[in-house]
Amino acid sequence: MDAEPGSLLDEQGELDPARAWEIMMRNEKPGGHGERSVAVGVVDMALFDLASKIAGKPLYRWLSERYGDGRPDDSVFVYAAGGYYAPGKTLTDLQDEMRGFLDLGYDVVKMKIGGADLAEDLRRIEAVIDVLDGDGSRLAVDVNGRFDLPTALEYGRAIEPYGLFWYEEIGDPLDYRLNAVVAENYSGRIATGENLFSLPDARNLIRYGGMRPDRDIIQVDPALAYGLVEYLRIQDMLRRHGWSSRRCVPHGGHQFSLHIAAALKLGGNESYPGEFQPTGGFADDAVVEKSRVALTDTPGIGFERKADFYKVLRDLHS
């Protein structure tokens, strides 16, 4: 807010979020990413929304022209995340929740594990696979970082025969050795990175975490990790290490990541059909078909097309 207005503009006199980012980060010491990365990421998101609105273009097209190849994806793969533990929640309740996701157009779903013992979690996994017509490749499981190495390996051995979509956030996000050892012993896909909030952290995951570019998934969330400016740097790093952008599926399930996924040709985006409202999810009229969702032509991110969330934003500014 205190910056000289001209310092926020590019050579053509247009708003440049990257220059604003440099001003936000001025005099900030390295590290401490949990303290400020979300704050910078939210301002970064607002500036990209504004810049693309000024240009009269939906964000994914504006981003593709500036940072992509000018040919954005017209739809994005999305999976439905849920399957939380809750007091009194039965296997039937869990199955009904997952059937609801299928009815909404999702082919791939995700559930939590690690909050019960292994035997109970295997029953939960098998109950959901039954809903998926016996196809374990349509089910992802998420540990939320709670396993130590022996437990991670024990679960890995138990779930590997199911051929799951992925095994997510297995241990502490900064325990790269744990992740690497699991990758050596688990042949299925591993997904992680949602709690890594900077380029150095993501680079360390690639260097030391045992991630395999032929199958594993990077889940860094641009809104949590200093915004799109930092995320573009992470993408450059991944390319230098032989990773395809299609191996990136951001955490979060929000509209900003959806635009980024289409513009940068990522592998998809998370979705929370029943959680984190009104901020989570996509435009009210968005239709998910075979686990893909199309983008809108609304200029900017399109918060205006999500009525309950837009009301919250309007009320904050009234």
C-alpha positions as CSV (number, residue, x, y, z in Angstrom):
1,M,0.0,0.0,0.0
2,D,2.9,2.3,0.7
3,A,4.8,1.6,-2.6
4,E,5.2,4.2,-5.3
5,P,2.4,3.3,-7.7
6,G,4.7,3.2,-10.7
7,S,6.9,0.6,-9.1
8,L,4.0,-1.9,-9.4
9,L,3.7,-1.6,-13.2
10,D,5.5,-3.3,-16.0
11,E,7.1,-1.6,-19.0
12,Q,3.7,-1.3,-20.7
13,G,2.2,0.5,-17.7
14,E,0.1,-2.6,-16.6
15,L,-0.2,-4.0,-13.1
16,D,2.6,-6.5,-12.6
17,P,2.1,-8.9,-9.6
18,A,5.7,-10.1,-9.8
19,R,7.0,-6.5,-9.1
20,A,4.5,-6.2,-6.2
21,W,5.8,-9.5,-4.9
22,E,9.4,-8.2,-4.8
23,I,8.2,-5.2,-2.8
24,M,6.3,-7.4,-0.3
25,M,9.4,-9.5,0.2
26,R,11.8,-6.5,0.6
27,N,14.0,-6.8,3.7
28,E,12.5,-10.2,4.6
29,K,15.1,-12.7,5.8
30,P,15.2,-16.3,4.4
31,G,13.3,-19.0,6.1
32,G,10.3,-18.7,8.5
33,H,8.0,-19.7,5.7
34,G,5.1,-20.7,7.9
35,E,4.9,-17.1,9.2
36,R,4.3,-15.1,6.1
37,S,4.0,-17.4,3.1
38,V,0.1,-17.5,3.2
39,A,-0.1,-13.7,3.7
40,V,2.1,-13.0,0.7
41,G,0.2,-15.7,-1.2
42,V,-3.2,-14.2,-0.6
43,V,-2.0,-10.7,-1.7
44,D,-0.4,-12.3,-4.7
45,M,-3.7,-14.0,-5.6
46,A,-5.6,-10.8,-5.3
47,L,-3.1,-9.0,-7.6
48,F,-3.3,-11.7,-10.3
49,D,-7.1,-11.4,-10.0
50,L,-6.9,-7.7,-10.5
51,A,-4.4,-7.8,-13.3
52,S,-6.4,-10.2,-15.3
53,K,-9.6,-8.3,-14.6
54,I,-8.0,-5.1,-15.9
55,A,-7.1,-7.0,-19.1
56,G,-10.7,-8.2,-19.3
57,K,-9.6,-11.9,-19.5
58,P,-10.2,-15.0,-17.3
59,L,-7.0,-15.6,-15.3
60,Y,-6.1,-18.9,-16.9
61,R,-6.0,-17.2,-20.4
62,W,-4.0,-14.2,-19.1
63,L,-1.6,-16.6,-17.3
64,S,-1.2,-18.8,-20.3
65,E,-0.3,-15.9,-22.6
66,R,2.3,-14.5,-20.1
67,Y,3.7,-17.7,-18.5
68,G,2.5,-20.6,-20.6
69,D,2.4,-21.5,-24.3
70,G,-0.8,-19.5,-25.1
71,R,-2.9,-22.7,-25.4
72,P,-4.3,-23.4,-21.9
73,D,-6.2,-26.6,-21.1
74,D,-10.0,-26.0,-21.6
75,S,-10.8,-28.4,-18.7
76,V,-8.9,-29.7,-15.6
77,F,-8.8,-33.1,-13.9
78,V,-10.3,-32.9,-10.4
79,Y,-10.8,-35.4,-7.7
80,A,-13.1,-35.2,-4.7
81,A,-11.5,-35.1,-1.3
82,G,-13.3,-36.1,1.9
83,G,-13.5,-39.3,3.9
84,Y,-12.8,-37.6,7.2
85,Y,-13.2,-39.4,10.5
86,A,-16.1,-38.3,12.6
87,P,-17.7,-39.6,15.8
88,G,-20.3,-42.3,15.0
89,K,-19.4,-42.3,11.3
90,T,-20.0,-45.8,10.0
91,L,-18.6,-47.7,7.0
92,T,-22.0,-47.2,5.4
93,D,-21.8,-43.4,6.1
94,L,-18.4,-43.4,4.4
95,Q,-19.7,-45.3,1.4
96,D,-22.7,-43.0,1.1
97,E,-20.3,-39.9,1.1
98,M,-18.3,-41.4,-1.7
99,R,-21.3,-42.3,-3.7
100,G,-22.4,-38.7,-3.4
101,F,-19.0,-37.6,-5.0
102,L,-19.6,-40.1,-7.8
103,D,-23.1,-38.6,-8.3
104,L,-21.5,-35.2,-8.7
105,G,-19.4,-36.4,-11.6
106,Y,-16.1,-37.4,-9.9
107,D,-14.4,-40.6,-10.9
108,V,-11.5,-40.4,-8.4
109,V,-12.0,-39.8,-4.7
110,K,-9.8,-39.4,-1.6
111,M,-10.2,-40.4,2.0
112,K,-8.2,-40.0,5.2
113,I,-6.3,-42.8,6.9
114,G,-4.0,-43.0,9.9
115,G,-6.7,-41.9,12.4
116,A,-7.6,-45.5,13.3
117,D,-5.5,-48.7,13.5
118,L,-4.4,-50.4,10.4
119,A,-7.1,-53.1,10.5
120,E,-9.9,-50.6,10.8
121,D,-8.3,-48.4,8.0
122,L,-8.1,-51.4,5.7
123,R,-11.8,-52.1,6.3
124,R,-12.5,-48.5,5.4
125,I,-10.4,-48.6,2.3
126,E,-12.1,-51.8,1.1
127,A,-15.6,-50.4,1.8
128,V,-14.8,-47.4,-0.5
129,I,-13.2,-49.6,-3.2
130,D,-16.5,-51.6,-3.2
131,V,-18.3,-48.3,-4.1
132,L,-15.7,-47.8,-6.9
133,D,-16.7,-51.1,-8.5
134,G,-13.6,-52.8,-7.0
135,D,-11.2,-50.4,-8.7
136,G,-8.6,-49.3,-6.2
137,S,-6.9,-47.1,-8.8
138,R,-9.7,-44.6,-8.3
139,L,-9.0,-44.1,-4.6
140,A,-6.3,-41.9,-3.1
141,V,-5.5,-42.1,0.7
142,D,-4.2,-39.2,2.8
143,V,-2.3,-39.6,6.0
144,N,-1.9,-35.8,6.8
145,G,1.7,-36.4,7.8
146,R,1.2,-38.4,11.0
147,F,3.2,-41.6,10.4
148,D,6.7,-42.4,11.6
149,L,8.8,-44.6,9.4
150,P,7.9,-48.0,10.7
151,T,4.1,-47.2,10.5
152,A,4.5,-45.7,7.0
153,L,6.2,-48.9,5.8
154,E,3.7,-51.1,7.5
155,Y,0.8,-49.3,5.9
156,G,2.6,-49.3,2.5
157,R,3.0,-53.0,2.6
158,A,-0.7,-53.4,3.5
159,I,-2.1,-51.1,0.9
160,E,0.2,-51.8,-2.1
161,P,-1.9,-54.7,-3.4
162,Y,-4.9,-52.4,-3.8
163,G,-3.2,-50.4,-6.6
164,L,-4.4,-47.0,-5.1
165,F,-4.4,-43.7,-7.0
166,W,-1.8,-42.4,-4.5
167,Y,-0.4,-42.6,-0.9
168,E,-0.4,-39.0,0.3
169,E,1.5,-36.9,2.9
170,I,2.9,-40.0,4.6
171,G,5.1,-38.4,7.3
172,D,6.3,-35.0,8.5
173,P,6.6,-32.9,5.4
174,L,10.2,-32.0,6.1
175,D,11.3,-35.6,6.9
176,Y,12.7,-36.2,3.4
177,R,14.5,-39.4,4.5
178,L,11.2,-41.0,5.6
179,N,9.7,-40.1,2.2
180,A,12.7,-41.5,0.4
181,V,12.7,-44.8,2.3
182,V,9.0,-45.3,1.7
183,A,9.6,-44.6,-2.1
184,E,12.3,-47.3,-2.1
185,N,9.8,-49.8,-0.6
186,Y,6.4,-48.8,-2.1
187,S,6.0,-49.2,-5.8
188,G,2.8,-47.2,-6.0
189,R,2.4,-43.5,-6.5
190,I,3.3,-41.1,-3.6
191,A,1.9,-37.6,-3.4
192,T,3.2,-34.8,-1.1
193,G,4.2,-31.2,-0.8
194,E,1.1,-29.4,0.4
195,N,2.9,-28.3,3.5
196,L,6.0,-27.1,1.7
197,F,5.8,-23.3,1.4
198,S,8.8,-22.2,-0.6
199,L,11.1,-23.0,-3.5
200,P,14.0,-24.2,-1.2
201,D,11.7,-26.6,0.6
202,A,10.3,-28.0,-2.8
203,R,13.9,-28.3,-4.1
204,N,14.9,-30.2,-1.1
205,L,12.0,-32.6,-1.6
206,I,13.2,-33.3,-5.2
207,R,16.9,-33.6,-4.1
208,Y,16.4,-35.7,-1.0
209,G,12.8,-37.0,-0.8
210,G,13.2,-39.9,-3.2
211,M,10.4,-38.6,-5.4
212,R,10.1,-40.4,-8.7
213,P,9.3,-38.2,-11.8
214,D,7.7,-41.1,-13.7
215,R,4.9,-41.6,-11.1
216,D,4.9,-39.3,-8.0
217,I,2.9,-36.1,-7.5
218,I,3.9,-32.7,-6.2
219,Q,1.1,-31.0,-4.3
220,V,2.5,-27.5,-3.5
221,D,-0.4,-25.1,-3.1
222,P,0.3,-21.7,-4.7
223,A,-2.0,-19.8,-2.4
224,L,-0.1,-21.1,0.7
225,A,3.5,-20.9,-0.8
226,Y,4.1,-17.2,-1.5
227,G,1.7,-17.2,-4.4
228,L,2.0,-17.8,-8.1
229,V,5.3,-15.9,-8.4
230,E,7.0,-18.5,-6.2
231,Y,5.1,-21.3,-7.8
232,L,6.4,-20.4,-11.2
233,R,10.0,-20.6,-9.8
234,I,9.1,-24.0,-8.4
235,Q,7.9,-25.1,-11.9
236,D,11.2,-23.9,-13.4
237,M,13.1,-25.9,-10.8
238,L,11.1,-29.0,-11.5
239,R,11.7,-28.8,-15.2
240,R,15.4,-28.6,-14.6
241,H,15.2,-31.8,-12.6
242,G,13.2,-33.6,-15.4
243,W,9.7,-33.3,-14.0
244,S,6.7,-32.7,-16.2
245,S,4.1,-30.1,-15.1
246,R,1.6,-32.9,-15.4
247,R,3.0,-34.4,-12.2
248,C,1.8,-31.3,-10.2
249,V,-1.6,-31.4,-8.6
250,P,-2.0,-28.5,-6.2
251,H,-3.6,-29.0,-2.8
252,G,-6.5,-26.7,-1.8
253,G,-9.5,-27.2,-4.1
254,H,-10.0,-23.5,-4.9
255,Q,-10.5,-21.4,-8.0
256,F,-7.0,-19.8,-8.0
257,S,-5.3,-23.2,-8.4
258,L,-7.9,-24.3,-11.0
259,H,-6.8,-21.4,-13.2
260,I,-3.2,-22.1,-12.6
261,A,-3.7,-25.8,-13.5
262,A,-5.3,-24.9,-16.8
263,A,-2.8,-22.2,-17.7
264,L,0.4,-24.1,-16.8
265,K,-0.9,-27.5,-17.9
266,L,-0.7,-29.2,-14.5
267,G,-1.9,-32.7,-13.8
268,G,-5.1,-31.5,-12.1
269,N,-6.5,-29.9,-9.0
270,E,-8.0,-30.9,-5.7
271,S,-11.7,-30.4,-5.0
272,Y,-13.7,-30.3,-1.7
273,P,-17.4,-30.8,-2.7
274,G,-18.5,-31.0,0.9
275,E,-15.9,-29.1,2.9
276,F,-14.4,-25.6,3.6
277,Q,-17.4,-23.6,2.3
278,P,-17.9,-21.0,1.1
279,T,-14.2,-20.6,0.0
280,G,-13.6,-24.1,-1.4
281,G,-14.9,-25.3,-4.7
282,F,-15.5,-23.7,-8.1
283,A,-18.1,-21.6,-9.8
284,D,-21.7,-22.3,-8.8
285,D,-22.5,-23.4,-12.3
286,A,-19.4,-25.5,-12.8
287,V,-20.2,-29.0,-14.0
288,V,-17.8,-31.9,-13.2
289,E,-18.0,-34.7,-15.8
290,K,-15.8,-37.7,-15.6
291,S,-13.6,-35.9,-13.0
292,R,-13.0,-32.9,-15.3
293,V,-14.3,-29.4,-14.9
294,A,-14.2,-26.6,-17.4
295,L,-13.1,-23.0,-16.8
296,T,-15.4,-19.9,-17.0
297,D,-14.9,-16.9,-19.1
298,T,-15.4,-14.5,-16.2
299,P,-12.5,-12.0,-16.1
300,G,-10.1,-12.7,-13.3
301,I,-10.4,-15.6,-10.9
302,G,-14.2,-15.6,-11.1
303,F,-15.1,-15.2,-7.4
304,E,-18.3,-13.5,-8.6
305,R,-19.5,-16.8,-9.9
306,K,-19.5,-18.3,-6.4
307,A,-22.3,-16.4,-4.8
308,D,-21.9,-17.3,-1.1
309,F,-18.2,-16.6,-1.2
310,Y,-18.7,-13.4,-3.2
311,K,-21.1,-12.2,-0.5
312,V,-18.5,-12.7,2.2
313,L,-16.0,-10.7,0.1
314,R,-18.5,-7.9,-0.5
315,D,-19.5,-7.7,3.2
316,L,-15.8,-7.4,4.1
317,H,-15.5,-4.3,1.9
318,S,-18.9,-2.7,2.6
